[in-house]
Amino acid sequence: MLKEEKRIDYNLTEYLLHPFSDDQNLAAIQIKQMIDEMPGGFFVYRADQDKKILYANKAMYQLLNCSTKEEFQELTHNSFRGIVYSGDWEDVEKTIAEQTDNHPNNLNDIKYRIVQKGGNIRWIDDYRYFVRSKNKEDIFYVFAGEKTQYREEMEKMNQKQLRHLEIIEGLSIDYESIFYVDLDKNTIQPYRVSSRLKKQFGEKYSFKEFNGFDKEYISTWVYEEDKEILSKVTNPEYIREKLADEKSFYVYYRVIDGENIEHLQLRVVDVGKDDHISQIILGYRSIDKEVRHEMEQKELLKIALEQAKSAIAVKNTFLSNMSHDIRTPMNAIIGFAALAKHSIDDQEKLMQCLDQIESSGTHLMNLLHDILEISRIESGTVSVEHEACSLRDILESVERKVLPWAKEKEISVTFDYSDIRHDGIYSDPQKLSQILLRLASNAVKYTENHGNISIIITEQTSLEDYAIFQFVVEDNGIGIDEHFLSHIYEPFERQKNTTLSKVQGTGLGLTITKNLVEMMGGTIQISSSLGKGSRFLVTLSLSIQHKQEPPQPDSDYSSFTYSPPKRILLVEDNQLNLEIEVELLQDAGFLLDTAEDGSIAVDKVKQAVPGYYDVILMDIQMPVMDGYQATRIIRSLSNPAQSKIPIIALSANVFDEDRKKSMESGMNLHLAKPIDLLKLLKAIHQMIQSSAC
Ligand code: ADP
């Protein structure tokens, strides 16, 4: 930041009320000097009982036939009352009071008599301003003149002076430098001067020649590119041209102090009353804060615009990839279905068509699953479990899945986890196997027939509570080129599309994998060389169990069977989903009752003997009555055996907001569709256990 500007404040009122003499107030003294010499009478007095005169100019002394301040003070007892002829006093006081009450800012002139030194009586005109100081002290500024033939002109002059005073007073709040300029006389008079300009005027703030007064200021302070425009402003022709149609104009420029740049504004105001432009006020003020604020706003807008643009670009790429990737298998399904119709008598051909339909359907399903997975990860609805499990079990199940894939392409697989010293860990087994399966499936996909794959898991360091494991999935397949490596984790990015590579894929697998690894607090690294193969290294730090915990009942559905069997009310409007879910749950040993919408479910709960249903599985979006409302009604039933039945939301809406809404409506849990049976069974088990307590 630039150092604080030392401001030299001008304020005549404050100065007259509380005279001070330090050099900071030279500007106020300066203006007093100007008034001292003013042709018309001028005085200032307190608007209280005493009417004490704070100031009177030389013309005022003369008006009272005094030649010195002392004579004036002696004659008037330094009070406004001492100026006015005693016979007029009452009227004067009354008129002033009336005018001040009714029009405090616009007083009419008053006529009264004064008694001069020597006893002569004169009529004068009094034209005044009512002013209230910062500390709420009231004073009058009075311009007074004898009723002469020049009175009008004098009044005009006085008013002009007053106008300058007003403008300067007004400007003085914001401006660090203020000057009064007379273009005809080519003079400049300072009222307030910033430390940067002080040098040009000396300690006494004397009048100076206007033209080029700021030469040194410009060459010392002003930013190179702004020098020209600023020097124009001290050219009378330029000013007159600019002020021909407007009362004021602005010039923006910058000053430079070391490495800092400050933005300033110079305001030029025509304060003359006639058409001939000569009397000018120059005000300099720092607009650094405003400019910086504006620049910040602009920067924010720019960032927002870029973000919006890139969001649109991402969305467009997403949509075009989606439409391509969905259309391809859809075309295959439709095409092969049509072909199947024509080949109804040719068993072999029919079978081929059905195989194609099945594989395209599976691919579509995988694509939808991956998209859903990404949106769940992005919405933050996926959480990492921390459960006791066996690392060997997880690896064995991965191996069991990978071997058949590899066998199809006659790829040899080395699976080695002999180095593991801690089998019992706390982790998220589903996510861990997903990571390994996705990497292994890529290794198989992108390796030619008869290739080699090795999956090696090693335990690096083990500390008291956790161990660092490395999972390496390596192949001698087609490899990845260097340029593509930098985009490999971006959604839908593939080195070659399906048509070119003949390998089906979505370009979402590694995006998901990387996200899962990072959610589990790990890292993933790739090294690859085109034509030679690739190596994926995942490093995870996993908590280790100190004593082997008994295996969790979840590894086997049979651990959730109950005797007598528990009854579930399944609320679901989609027939297909209903059939699948009923079948799965009946297989798992439950008794099932169904309802096609929320209101049927509510009726069934009301009519059933309390305790009849153990758990309700509730879809959200349904006709007639949705799941939220049905839950709210059930929760409001008077019999606790009905109102407290555990309710699990089963919904395709998987965002935080949906989860929150479910909880707010009174559900116990929100699970995402498509159903993960194991998860659902666990949840039901948990609900039954806790409602038994
Ligand atoms: P998908 O396999 O569905 O295309 P991924 O996100 O899993 O999507 O992988 C993105 C791309 O990275 C793949 O299309 C492929 O070009 C490249 N890739 C991934 N794994 C390997 C690998 N083991 N060998 C060669 N290329 C790979």
Boltz pocket constraint, residues with backbone or C-beta under 6 A from the ligand:
constraints:
  - pocket:
      binder: B
      contacts: [[A, 438], [A, 439], [A, 442], [A, 443], [A, 445], [A, 446], [A, 447], [A, 475], [A, 477], [A, 478], [A, 479], [A, 480], [A, 488], [A, 490], [A, 493], [A, 494], [A, 495], [A, 496], [A, 504], [A, 505], [A, 506], [A, 507], [A, 508], [A, 509], [A, 510], [A, 511], [A, 533], [A, 534]]
      max_distance: 6.0
